[in-house]
Amino acid sequence: MFDDKTLDRISARLETQNEREIFTKMRQAYKDVGKARFIEEFCVDGSLRHFTFTAEGELNIHGKIIIHSKAFLQLPVQYRRLLVELCEKLENGEIAHENNMEIKMIRQVCRITFERDRERYFRRICEALNVENIEQVEVGSRRIFEGIKPFEIDRLYNVFTESCNNKNDLIAFGRQIAEGVGCTNITEYCAATEYAIRNLHNEVAARRENANQLNLQNLLADQNFMNSVVQQFIQLQETCNLFRPNNAACNLKFANSMAAANHYDKHKNDFPGRQLTLEEYFNLAVDLTSGQVDDCRVECQWTQDGTTLRREFVSEAHDAFAVVIDRPDGTPVIATLHKLSDKQVH
């Protein structure tokens, strides 16, 4: 059994200041992820040489990954060691980053982003918005991207890629809707963009069914359509603001009413049989994430920067999957609810 005195002796035997600092940081982190994993990690000789510190106190693995110590230690040992091995091979030029199946796998399974990928995401976002630095972008009269955080870069890039198919005209349309509904932060911007593009594609499909040959480009230039999307989103957002859960004692809710409106619109048809009403959707989200569903399983994972705990809720009986994010200030917010069988690892 490794007690504190044993750990002190291990620390004292470390040869460099960097190794001692890394060891101390890891030792602090084990309280969040379990002493067993901490001990397991350092039974391997020379393992500390792979790490340095960032100015913010996070771990830098060969300049390829920036990750908080508790986010690193929560990973299963085989993934921790594979991650370190991949970073070392990348630094030494033994493998290429692009099209490497192990890198792709570990990104998805561990929900982590390599520095090279995030730099590429940032460049693509700036290119799509026609700026050198996204922090310069104004939405309405607000610079909502000032101080953008790494995880927000990831989120925005995913919206541009998955919802907008990396097409600049669709990204521009999303920005116009975001301005029209008055977005004040990145979460709202992502919600408005997803809602806008989803409704754009739905309208194109509907007009084709009615033998209307209006194409996508014409619809993107249709100011009346754009105004209708803005008004519909605002109305749905206002309805979300009025919602009160059946479980009056529960204060769990979505991050904001735009996020709530977007997720309801996105997932209201997920469940078989019929479209859920807004009240049914939100009550299921609240019940699933507040311990009101008997068969619910919960899994927790720290985000890469270690500031936020992600909790996943699974109910086989309801075929439902929900996510709650515990923010750095301790406030929990519902991130999404959708059909369990549609669960994907991003």
N, C-alpha and C positions, 0 to 999 in steps of 0.2 A: 504494500500500500504506500503510495506517495503522499506523505504529509507535507506541511508547509516547510518544515526544516529540511526535508529532502530536496524540495524545490529550491530552497535558498542555496543549498550546496551545489546543485546543478548550475544555478545562475552564476555562482562565484567561480566556477571552473571555465565558464565561457571566455574565449580569448579576446574578443573585440568589443568595443563599446556598442557598435551596431547590433551585434548578436545579443548583448545583454538587454538593450532597449526593446528589440523584437520579442525576446523571451518574456520580458515584463508585460508588454502589451498583450501577448497571447495569454499570459497567466491571468490578467484582468478579464479577458474575454471569456475564459472558460466558465465563469459563473453563469453566463447566459446560455452556454451550449453544452456544458457537462465536462467534468474533469477528465473523464475517460478519454475523450477525443483529444484533449490537450496533451495528455500523457502519451497517447498513441502516436501523435504527430512527432514527438521529439525523442522517440526511441530510435529514430533513423539518424545516423551520424551525418553531420554536415548539413542538415536540412535548413538551418537558419541562414546559410550563405546566399540563399536564393532571394532573400527579402531585404528591402530598405524601407524607410519611412517617407511618406509625403509630408509636406508642410502641415497638412491637416491631421496627421497622425494615422493615416491609412497605410495599408501594406502595398508596396510596389513590388511586383514579381517580375524581375528582369525587364522592367519598363514596358511590359506588355499588358498587364492587368493591374488596375487599382481597385483594392477591395478592403473592406473593414475586417479586422481580425476576427470578430465574432461571426461575420458572414462567411469567412473562409473556414473557420473551425466547424461550422454547422454542416458543411458538406461531408458526405461519406468519405472515408479515408482513400478509397480508390480514385475518387474524383479529385480530391485535394492533390494527391501525388501525380495524377495525370495532368492536372492543370499546371503544376510547377514544371513537370517534364516538358510539356508543350511550350511553355514560355521560354525555357532554357534553349530548346531546339530552335525556336524562332529567333532568339537573340544570336545564336551561333550560325544561323543560316542553313541549318540542317533540314528544315521543312519550309514550305511556302504557306503563307496565311490563306491565300485564296484556294477555294475548293478542297480544303483539308477536311475530311469527314470527321475526324476526332474533334477538331475545333468546332465544327458545326454542331456536333452532338453535345459537347459540353456547354456551349452557349445556350442551347435549348433546355437541356435537363437542369442545369444549375442557374438559369436565368441571370447570366452575367454577360457583360459587354466588354470586349477587348478595346484597348485604347485606339488601335488602328481603325476598328469599325466605327467607333464614336466620332473620330476625326472625319471619316468619310461621311457619316450621317450629317455632321455639322456643315460640311462643304455643300452637300446636296440640298439641304434646307436653305442655305444662303443663296444658292444658284436658283432654286425654285422661286424664291421671294425677291430675286434680283437685287441682292445687297451683298456687301462684303462681310458684314457682321449682322447676325439676326437681331442683336440687341438694338440696332438702329431702326427696326421696323415699327411703324405706328399702325395700330388697329383702331380706327376712328382717330382720336387724338391722343391715344395712350400708347406708351412703349411697354407693352405687357411682357415682352421677352427680356427685359433688362434683368441681369442676374440669373439667367436661365441655368438650371442645374443639370448635371449629367443625365439623371433619369428622365428629365423633361425633354432633353434632346432625343433620347431613345423613343419616348412616347410620341413626340411630334413626327419623327421620322417614320414610325410605324403607321401613323395616320396617313401621311403622304404616300406611303408605299402600298398599304393594304386597302385603304378607302379610295384614294385618288389614283391608284395605279401608276404613281410617279409621273403623272401627266400635268404639265404646268398649267394648262387651261382649267383643269379640275381643281388644282390647288388654288388658283386665282379665284375661282367661283366660291370655294369654301371660305376664302378670306373675305370676300364681299359679304357673304352671309354673316360671318363673325362680326364684321363691322356693323351690319344692319341690326343685329340683336344686342349689340353693346357689350361684347365680351371684355372682361376686365382682368383675366388671367389665362394661363396656358391651358388649364383644365377645361375652362369654358370654351376656349378656342378650339380645342380638339373635339369637344362635344358638338359644337356648332358645325364644324367641318364635316364630321361623320354624318350628322343629320342631313346636311345640305346635299352631299353626294348621293346618299341613299335615296333621298326623295327625287333627285335629278334622274337617277336610273329608273326609278319606279314610274316616273312621268313619261320617260322615253318608251318604256315597255307598254304602258297603257295606251299611248297614242298610236303605237304600231298595231296594237290589237284592234284599234278603231279605224284602221286603214289610213291614218294620218301620216303622211310621209315626212313630217317635220323631223329633221335630224338633230343630233346632239349639239352641234355647233350653233344651230339656230336657236335652240332652247337656252343655251348658255348666254345668248345675247338678248333674250326675251326679258325685259325689265318687269313686265307684269308677273311673269312666273317667279322671278327672283323676289319680288315684293310679297307674293303669296307664301313662299317658303319662309321668309322672315316672320310674317304675321302668324303662320301656323305654329312655328317654333316658339314664339313669344307666348301664344295662347296656351300651348302645352306646358311651357315653363310655369306660367301663372297657376295652372291647375295643380302642378306638382307642389307649388308653394302652399296650397290649401290643404294638402293631404295630411291626415292625422291617422296613425296606425291604430288598429283594433286594440293592440297591446299598449295602452296609454302609459304604462310605466317605462316603456322602452324609448330611449332617446336616440337610437341608431337611425341614421339617415344617410343619403348620398352626399357627396362632397358639396354639391350645390344643385340648384334646381335645373340648370342647363344639363349637367351630367345626368341627373335623374330623368329628365325628359328624353335625352338621347338614348339612354339604356332601355327605357320603356318602349320607345318606338322601335328600337333595334331588336328587342327580344319578346315582344308581346305575342308573337305568333309561334314561339318556340315549342310550346307545349301542345300536345295533340288534342284534337276535339274542337277547339274554338279559340278565338282570340281572347286573351286575358284583358279584363278591364284594368285601368290604371290602379285602382284600389286593390284588386286581387294580386297584381304583380308586386306592388310595394309591401303589402301585408305578408306575402310569401317570403320576400326578401328579409323583412324584419324578423319574422318567426324563425326562419332558417338560421339567421346569424345571432339570435339572442337566446338560443337554447330551448325553443318551444317545439322543436321537431325531434321526436324520440330517436329516430335512427340516424341522426346526424353525426358524421365523422368530421373531425377538425384536424387540419395539418397547418403548421406554422413555419414560416421561413423569413429570416431577416433579408432585407433588401441589400444590394451590393454595397451601398455606402454605410450600412449599419444603423441608419437613423430611423428606419420604419420597419415594423413587423407586419408581414402579409399573412393573413389567416384565411384558409380555404375551407369552405363548408360544403359537405357532400351529403345528399339524401337520395338513396336508391328509391325509396317509396314515392317520393315526389319527382323523381328523375330530374333533380335540380342541383345546381352548382352555384355557389355564391362566394364572393371575396370581400373581406373587410380589411381595410388598411388602418393600422394604428399609427397615427401621425407622431412626429417627434415630441409634440406637446402632450401626448397621451390621448388625444381625441380620436375615437374610432369612427371611420366613415365607411359606408358600403360602397364598393367599387363597381360591382356588377352582380347580376343574377341572370342565369340562362340555363338552358337544358343541359343536363349532365352529359348526355351523349355528344354534345357539341363542344365539350371541354377540349381546349388545345393548349399546348405549351408554346409560349411565344418567347 
